[in-house]
Amino acid sequence: MSTELKIGDRAPAFQMKDEKGNVMKLSQFQGKQCVILVFYPGDLTPGCTMQLCAIRDDWKKFREMKIAVYGVNHAGPDSHQTFIKKYTFPFPLLIDSGKKVSTKYGAIKPMFKAFVIKRSVIGIDKQGIIRYLKRGMPKNTEILKALQSYV
């Protein structure tokens, strides 16, 4: 079952590959920059497309604050590459094999005798502390405001 994290908790360590096979670890950002993880249920689905396109459309604001943004779900590299190419996302999509990272971050829920990713946005500061956590599809202005004093 998933873990219930809260603001102020240390973010669980993880390692995932992106759509190109590059390995991303939370520890590589320690002391350098804030990270936003956007857990979403599926590539090329209406709600997920709308959420990630909104981040793409506000990309300049995320870059100005030097925040690293990653989409996260369990789909493979081919699906992620297709999604990125179709919507020109300027950020990587990470592959959560076995939904292990989603489970660590409490971004998983039971549905139809299986476990699916629960739409969640988690902001982590340079010290690895969770500073923003919202289930659902928050506005980018809310995310950026929450991390403003930690960049």
MDAnalysis code that builds the backbone (N, CA, C; Angstrom):
import MDAnalysis as mda
import numpy as np

u = mda.Universe.empty(453, n_residues=151, atom_resindex=np.repeat(np.arange(151), 3), trajectory=True)
u.add_TopologyAttr("name", ["N", "CA", "C"] * 151)
u.add_TopologyAttr("resid", np.arange(1, 152))
u.add_TopologyAttr("resname", ["MET", "SER", "THR", "GLU", "LEU", "LYS", "ILE", "GLY", "ASP", "ARG", "ALA", "PRO", "ALA", "PHE", "GLN", "MET", "LYS", "ASP", "GLU", "LYS", "GLY", "ASN", "VAL", "MET", "LYS", "LEU", "SER", "GLN", "PHE", "GLN", "GLY", "LYS", "GLN", "CYS", "VAL", "ILE", "LEU", "VAL", "PHE", "TYR", "PRO", "GLY", "ASP", "LEU", "THR", "PRO", "GLY", "CYS", "THR", "MET", "GLN", "LEU", "CYS", "ALA", "ILE", "ARG", "ASP", "ASP", "TRP", "LYS", "LYS", "PHE", "ARG", "GLU", "MET", "LYS", "ILE", "ALA", "VAL", "TYR", "GLY", "VAL", "ASN", "HIS", "ALA", "GLY", "PRO", "ASP", "SER", "HIS", "GLN", "THR", "PHE", "ILE", "LYS", "LYS", "TYR", "THR", "PHE", "PRO", "PHE", "PRO", "LEU", "LEU", "ILE", "ASP", "SER", "GLY", "LYS", "LYS", "VAL", "SER", "THR", "LYS", "TYR", "GLY", "ALA", "ILE", "LYS", "PRO", "MET", "PHE", "LYS", "ALA", "PHE", "VAL", "ILE", "LYS", "ARG", "SER", "VAL", "ILE", "GLY", "ILE", "ASP", "LYS", "GLN", "GLY", "ILE", "ILE", "ARG", "TYR", "LEU", "LYS", "ARG", "GLY", "MET", "PRO", "LYS", "ASN", "THR", "GLU", "ILE", "LEU", "LYS", "ALA", "LEU", "GLN", "SER", "TYR", "VAL"])
u.atoms.positions = np.array([
    [0.847, -1.188, 0.000],
    [0.000, 0.000, 0.000],
    [0.885, 1.242, 0.000],
    [0.329, 2.360, -0.358],
    [1.105, 3.587, -0.476],
    [1.341, 4.241, 0.879],
    [2.302, 5.135, 0.897],
    [2.687, 5.871, 2.092],
    [2.022, 7.236, 2.052],
    [1.607, 7.734, 3.200],
    [1.052, 9.090, 3.240],
    [2.140, 10.055, 3.675],
    [2.654, 10.798, 2.752],
    [3.662, 11.807, 3.042],
    [2.972, 13.123, 3.341],
    [3.712, 14.022, 3.973],
    [3.174, 15.354, 4.231],
    [4.272, 16.391, 4.034],
    [3.859, 17.631, 3.931],
    [4.817, 18.725, 3.791],
    [5.720, 18.728, 5.019],
    [7.022, 18.866, 4.781],
    [8.015, 18.839, 5.850],
    [8.721, 17.504, 5.982],
    [8.172, 16.448, 5.361],
    [8.824, 15.135, 5.373],
    [10.007, 15.132, 4.413],
    [10.982, 14.280, 4.718],
    [12.077, 14.053, 3.773],
    [11.515, 13.257, 2.600],
    [11.829, 13.700, 1.404],
    [11.363, 13.000, 0.201],
    [12.076, 11.657, 0.087],
    [11.344, 10.587, -0.185],
    [11.986, 9.282, -0.350],
    [12.979, 9.297, -1.519],
    [14.118, 8.675, -1.303],
    [15.127, 8.557, -2.364],
    [14.563, 7.684, -3.485],
    [14.997, 7.958, -4.703],
    [14.576, 7.129, -5.823],
    [15.572, 7.244, -6.956],
    [15.440, 6.304, -7.876],
    [16.212, 6.295, -9.113],
    [15.283, 5.772, -10.199],
    [15.142, 6.537, -11.271],
    [14.313, 6.121, -12.409],
    [15.011, 6.526, -13.701],
    [14.651, 5.847, -14.776],
    [15.152, 6.226, -16.099],
    [14.113, 7.098, -16.791],
    [14.624, 8.007, -17.629],
    [13.707, 8.801, -18.442],
    [13.461, 8.089, -19.772],
    [12.737, 8.737, -20.649],
    [12.356, 8.136, -21.929],
    [13.547, 7.848, -22.839],
    [14.701, 8.460, -22.565],
    [15.904, 8.228, -23.371],
    [16.861, 7.238, -22.716],
    [16.513, 6.755, -21.521],
    [17.372, 5.815, -20.806],
    [18.320, 6.474, -19.827],
    [18.272, 7.800, -19.702],
    [19.110, 8.503, -18.726],
    [18.590, 8.235, -17.318],
    [19.508, 7.979, -16.391],
    [19.123, 7.707, -15.008],
    [18.996, 9.019, -14.243],
    [17.898, 9.159, -13.518],
    [17.667, 10.334, -12.683],
    [17.522, 9.869, -11.246],
    [18.299, 10.500, -10.369],
    [18.221, 10.225, -8.932],
    [17.876, 11.522, -8.223],
    [17.083, 11.436, -7.195],
    [16.767, 12.631, -6.421],
    [18.043, 13.239, -5.851],
    [18.982, 12.408, -5.436],
    [20.221, 12.886, -4.804],
    [21.048, 13.794, -5.713],
    [20.894, 13.699, -7.016],
    [21.694, 14.538, -7.915],
    [21.293, 16.013, -7.835],
    [20.148, 16.309, -7.239],
    [19.686, 17.692, -7.102],
    [19.989, 18.276, -5.728],
    [20.498, 17.435, -4.819],
    [20.781, 17.858, -3.442],
    [21.669, 19.099, -3.437],
    [21.185, 20.158, -2.812],
    [21.944, 21.395, -2.708],
    [22.001, 22.217, -3.987],
    [21.348, 21.768, -5.051],
    [21.447, 22.448, -6.350],
    [20.151, 23.099, -6.814],
    [19.064, 22.339, -6.817],
    [17.816, 22.915, -7.297],
    [16.609, 22.134, -6.790],
    [15.463, 22.828, -6.808],
    [14.198, 22.202, -6.423],
    [13.726, 21.285, -7.551],
    [12.922, 20.295, -7.176],
    [12.399, 19.320, -8.126],
    [10.880, 19.233, -7.959],
    [10.183, 19.164, -9.068],
    [8.747, 18.897, -9.046],
    [8.516, 17.565, -9.745],
    [7.829, 16.667, -9.050],
    [7.425, 15.390, -9.622],
    [5.926, 15.456, -9.886],
    [5.557, 15.211, -11.132],
    [4.148, 15.211, -11.519],
    [3.765, 13.763, -11.825],
    [3.124, 13.108, -10.857],
    [2.658, 11.736, -11.046],
    [1.324, 11.804, -11.794],
    [1.230, 11.090, -12.905],
    [0.011, 11.126, -13.716],
    [-0.316, 9.716, -14.199],
    [-1.604, 9.395, -14.338],
    [-2.005, 8.022, -14.648],
    [-1.579, 7.473, -16.003],
    [-1.666, 8.263, -17.081],
    [-1.379, 7.661, -18.379],
    [-0.964, 8.636, -19.459],
    [-0.075, 8.190, -20.325],
    [0.337, 8.973, -21.483],
    [-0.837, 9.086, -22.463],
    [-0.930, 10.241, -23.102],
    [-1.890, 10.471, -24.187],
    [-3.357, 10.358, -23.763],
    [-3.632, 10.542, -22.481],
    [-5.015, 10.554, -22.007],
    [-5.436, 12.014, -21.820],
    [-6.726, 12.320, -21.908],
    [-7.154, 13.727, -21.889],
    [-6.703, 14.529, -20.664],
    [-6.954, 14.026, -19.463],
    [-6.584, 14.775, -18.256],
    [-5.085, 14.949, -18.110],
    [-4.344, 13.891, -18.386],
    [-2.884, 13.947, -18.256],
    [-2.285, 14.878, -19.305],
    [-2.830, 14.830, -20.509],
    [-2.368, 15.724, -21.568],
    [-2.609, 17.176, -21.169],
    [-3.795, 17.469, -20.644],
    [-4.121, 18.833, -20.230],
    [-3.164, 19.304, -19.128],
    [-2.897, 18.450, -18.146],
    [-2.021, 18.827, -17.034],
    [-0.592, 19.092, -17.507],
    [-0.040, 18.187, -18.288],
    [1.347, 18.355, -18.728],
    [1.485, 19.477, -19.760],
    [0.470, 19.695, -20.582],
    [0.516, 20.825, -21.520],
    [0.479, 22.155, -20.770],
    [-0.227, 22.214, -19.651],
    [-0.252, 23.443, -18.845],
    [1.141, 23.746, -18.297],
    [1.863, 22.718, -17.875],
    [3.242, 22.923, -17.407],
    [4.108, 23.373, -18.577],
    [3.957, 22.729, -19.710],
    [4.699, 23.139, -20.913],
    [4.435, 24.611, -21.238],
    [3.189, 25.020, -21.160],
    [2.829, 26.394, -21.505],
    [3.398, 27.415, -20.522],
    [3.665, 26.998, -19.293],
    [4.275, 27.869, -18.276],
    [5.758, 27.556, -18.073],
    [6.346, 26.851, -19.018],
    [7.723, 26.371, -18.863],
    [8.709, 27.487, -18.526],
    [8.546, 28.637, -19.143],
    [9.464, 29.758, -18.898],
    [9.499, 30.116, -17.412],
    [8.354, 30.095, -16.755],
    [8.296, 30.419, -15.323],
    [9.048, 29.387, -14.487],
    [8.907, 28.104, -14.826],
    [9.632, 27.054, -14.099],
    [11.138, 27.205, -14.309],
    [11.545, 27.505, -15.541],
    [12.972, 27.658, -15.853],
    [13.554, 28.883, -15.165],
    [12.797, 29.985, -15.134],
    [13.281, 31.198, -14.463],
    [13.578, 30.932, -12.990],
    [12.804, 30.059, -12.381],
    [13.025, 29.705, -10.976],
    [14.011, 28.540, -10.834],
    [14.524, 28.055, -11.959],
    [15.493, 26.947, -11.987],
    [14.961, 25.700, -11.280],
    [13.701, 25.376, -11.562],
    [13.065, 24.195, -10.986],
    [13.097, 23.075, -12.020],
    [13.561, 21.898, -11.602],
    [13.547, 20.720, -12.469],
    [12.163, 20.080, -12.380],
    [11.559, 19.801, -13.526],
    [10.224, 19.202, -13.572],
    [10.315, 17.853, -14.274],
    [9.661, 16.856, -13.687],
    [9.618, 15.515, -14.269],
    [8.201, 14.972, -14.189],
    [7.703, 14.464, -15.302],
    [6.466, 13.698, -15.285],
    [6.825, 12.274, -14.899],
    [5.945, 11.603, -14.161],
    [6.233, 10.240, -13.695],
    [5.003, 9.354, -13.888],
    [5.196, 8.240, -14.584],
    [4.216, 7.158, -14.576],
    [4.902, 5.861, -14.991],
    [4.136, 4.802, -15.104],
    [4.708, 3.473, -15.322],
    [4.869, 3.094, -16.794],
    [4.486, 3.943, -17.711],
    [4.599, 3.623, -19.141],
    [6.073, 3.502, -19.547],
    [6.312, 2.806, -20.624],
    [7.666, 2.584, -21.098],
    [8.203, 3.721, -21.950],
    [9.454, 3.590, -22.391],
    [10.103, 4.664, -23.144],
    [9.412, 5.005, -24.463],
    [8.899, 4.022, -25.180],
    [8.246, 4.312, -26.465],
    [7.000, 5.170, -26.271],
    [6.200, 4.825, -25.277],
    [4.993, 5.597, -24.981],
    [5.354, 7.020, -24.568],
    [6.351, 7.146, -23.694],
    [6.787, 8.472, -23.239],
    [7.323, 9.309, -24.404],
    [8.127, 8.692, -25.274],
    [8.686, 9.432, -26.410],
    [7.580, 9.923, -27.346],
    [6.584, 9.093, -27.580],
    [5.451, 9.485, -28.427],
    [4.707, 10.662, -27.811],
    [4.469, 10.597, -26.498],
    [3.754, 11.654, -25.773],
    [4.533, 12.967, -25.842],
    [5.831, 12.901, -25.597],
    [6.686, 14.098, -25.637],
    [6.696, 14.706, -27.040],
    [6.867, 13.860, -28.037],
    [6.944, 14.351, -29.417],
    [5.625, 15.000, -29.858],
    [4.512, 14.365, -29.520],
    [3.204, 14.881, -29.943],
    [2.900, 16.246, -29.335],
    [3.302, 16.446, -28.060],
    [2.950, 17.691, -27.360],
    [4.150, 18.587, -27.057],
    [5.307, 18.259, -27.590],
    [6.551, 19.037, -27.430],
    [6.827, 19.437, -25.976],
    [6.808, 18.445, -25.091],
    [7.143, 18.724, -23.695],
    [8.633, 19.016, -23.583],
    [9.010, 20.081, -22.882],
    [10.424, 20.418, -22.715],
    [11.056, 19.749, -21.492],
    [10.336, 18.862, -20.844],
    [10.821, 18.182, -19.637],
    [10.722, 16.669, -19.856],
    [11.566, 15.901, -19.150],
    [11.556, 14.445, -19.307],
    [10.363, 13.784, -18.616],
    [10.046, 12.585, -19.090],
    [9.054, 11.733, -18.445],
    [9.788, 10.512, -17.910],
    [9.622, 10.248, -16.627],
    [10.328, 9.156, -15.966],
    [9.480, 7.890, -15.943],
    [10.165, 6.764, -16.019],
    [9.519, 5.455, -16.058],
    [9.546, 4.847, -14.661],
    [8.383, 4.731, -14.062],
    [8.256, 4.156, -12.722],
    [7.896, 2.676, -12.850],
    [8.905, 1.868, -13.129],
    [8.703, 0.431, -13.303],
    [8.120, -0.180, -12.036],
    [7.046, -0.908, -12.188],
    [6.410, -1.552, -11.048],
    [5.725, -0.585, -10.097],
    [5.632, 0.671, -10.478],
    [4.992, 1.717, -9.664],
    [5.609, 1.824, -8.266],
    [6.892, 1.501, -8.166],
    [7.574, 1.520, -6.859],
    [7.721, 2.928, -6.301],
    [8.109, 3.878, -7.141],
    [8.292, 5.258, -6.673],
    [6.928, 5.884, -6.379],
    [5.965, 5.624, -7.217],
    [4.607, 6.130, -6.970],
    [4.099, 5.641, -5.612],
    [4.386, 4.410, -5.286],
    [3.983, 3.853, -3.992],
    [4.697, 4.572, -2.855],
    [6.012, 4.791, -2.983],
    [6.775, 5.509, -1.942],
    [6.225, 6.903, -1.689],
    [5.716, 7.534, -2.742],
    [5.228, 8.909, -2.654],
    [3.717, 9.003, -2.406],
    [3.081, 7.870, -2.146],
    [1.647, 7.886, -1.872],
    [0.805, 8.230, -3.081],
    [1.359, 8.060, -4.261],
    [0.668, 8.426, -5.499],
    [0.115, 7.183, -6.192],
    [-0.549, 6.351, -5.420],
    [-1.104, 5.109, -5.958],
    [-2.444, 4.855, -5.276],
    [-3.372, 4.298, -6.021],
    [-4.682, 4.006, -5.427],
    [-5.252, 2.734, -6.054],
    [-6.072, 2.004, -5.291],
    [-6.694, 0.799, -5.848],
    [-7.835, 1.171, -6.797],
    [-7.922, 0.425, -7.892],
    [-9.015, 0.629, -8.842],
    [-9.203, -0.650, -9.653],
    [-10.385, -1.187, -9.636],
    [-10.707, -2.387, -10.412],
    [-9.711, -3.527, -10.182],
    [-9.471, -3.881, -8.934],
    [-8.594, -4.996, -8.546],
    [-7.139, -4.786, -8.963],
    [-6.760, -3.548, -9.193],
    [-5.367, -3.218, -9.537],
    [-5.014, -1.918, -8.823],
    [-3.777, -1.501, -8.966],
    [-3.343, -0.231, -8.398],
    [-2.943, 0.692, -9.538],
    [-3.491, 1.898, -9.517],
    [-3.195, 2.881, -10.559],
    [-2.554, 4.112, -9.926],
    [-1.879, 4.882, -10.751],
    [-1.231, 6.094, -10.253],
    [-2.289, 7.151, -9.969],
    [-2.168, 7.749, -8.795],
    [-3.060, 8.827, -8.359],
    [-2.409, 10.146, -8.752],
    [-3.121, 10.951, -9.510],
    [-2.581, 12.229, -9.965],
    [-2.099, 13.030, -8.753],
    [-0.814, 13.374, -8.734],
    [-0.203, 14.058, -7.588],
    [0.943, 14.930, -8.064],
    [1.126, 16.065, -7.399],
    [2.256, 16.949, -7.692],
    [3.007, 17.165, -6.390],
    [4.313, 16.886, -6.428],
    [5.139, 16.998, -5.230],
    [6.337, 17.883, -5.526],
    [6.505, 18.928, -4.718],
    [7.635, 19.850, -4.837],
    [8.638, 19.573, -3.734],
    [9.885, 19.409, -4.117],
    [10.960, 19.045, -3.191],
    [12.025, 20.130, -3.238],
    [12.452, 20.603, -2.066],
    [13.462, 21.667, -2.038],
    [14.869, 21.108, -2.235],
    [15.858, 21.982, -2.220],
    [17.251, 21.602, -2.477],
    [17.819, 20.665, -1.417],
    [17.209, 20.649, -0.243],
    [17.670, 19.769, 0.837],
    [16.912, 18.439, 0.859],
    [16.027, 18.236, -0.092],
    [15.296, 16.976, -0.173],
    [14.058, 16.914, 0.711],
    [13.532, 18.078, 1.093],
    [12.341, 18.145, 1.941],
    [11.122, 18.474, 1.074],
    [10.019, 17.798, 1.333],
    [8.783, 18.067, 0.601],
    [8.221, 19.411, 1.057],
    [8.079, 20.338, 0.122],
    [7.561, 21.678, 0.409],
    [6.201, 21.924, -0.239],
    [5.810, 21.029, -1.130],
    [4.508, 21.155, -1.777],
    [4.001, 19.754, -2.067],
    [2.725, 19.511, -1.773],
    [2.131, 18.208, -2.039],
    [0.639, 18.406, -2.275],
    [0.210, 18.053, -3.452],
    [-1.207, 18.218, -3.784],
    [-1.638, 17.042, -4.645],
    [-2.729, 16.429, -4.267],
    [-3.333, 15.373, -5.083],
    [-4.277, 16.065, -6.063],
    [-4.319, 15.577, -7.264],
    [-5.171, 16.195, -8.269],
    [-4.360, 17.025, -9.240],
    [-4.966, 18.087, -9.743],
    [-4.362, 18.901, -10.792],
    [-4.308, 20.367, -10.354],
    [-3.322, 20.725, -9.528],
    [-3.236, 22.108, -9.052],
    [-2.799, 23.069, -10.157],
    [-3.074, 24.325, -9.949],
    [-2.638, 25.368, -10.889],
    [-1.130, 25.577, -10.738],
    [-0.468, 25.863, -11.839],
    [0.979, 26.092, -11.814],
    [1.352, 27.268, -10.921],
    [0.517, 28.292, -10.876],
    [0.816, 29.452, -10.024],
    [0.908, 29.034, -8.560],
    [0.064, 28.107, -8.153],
    [0.089, 27.599, -6.777],
    [1.388, 26.835, -6.498],
    [1.806, 26.016, -7.437],
    [3.039, 25.230, -7.290],
    [4.241, 26.172, -7.193],
    [4.329, 27.109, -8.116],
    [5.463, 28.042, -8.151],
    [5.520, 28.899, -6.889],
    [4.386, 29.358, -6.428],
    [4.338, 30.184, -5.218],
    [4.833, 29.395, -4.002],
    [4.440, 28.127, -3.914],
    [4.845, 27.294, -2.779],
    [6.356, 27.069, -2.733],
    [6.998, 27.026, -3.895],
    [8.444, 26.761, -3.943],
    [9.285, 28.027, -4.028],
    [8.649, 29.164, -4.177],
    [9.351, 30.429, -4.409],
    [10.449, 30.706, -3.383],
    [10.197, 30.488, -2.119],
    [11.198, 30.819, -1.094],
    [12.272, 29.741, -0.936],
    [12.183, 28.654, -1.707],
    [13.160, 27.563, -1.586],
    [14.108, 27.463, -2.773],
    [13.904, 28.279, -3.805],
    [14.751, 28.161, -5.006],
    [16.095, 28.842, -4.830],
])
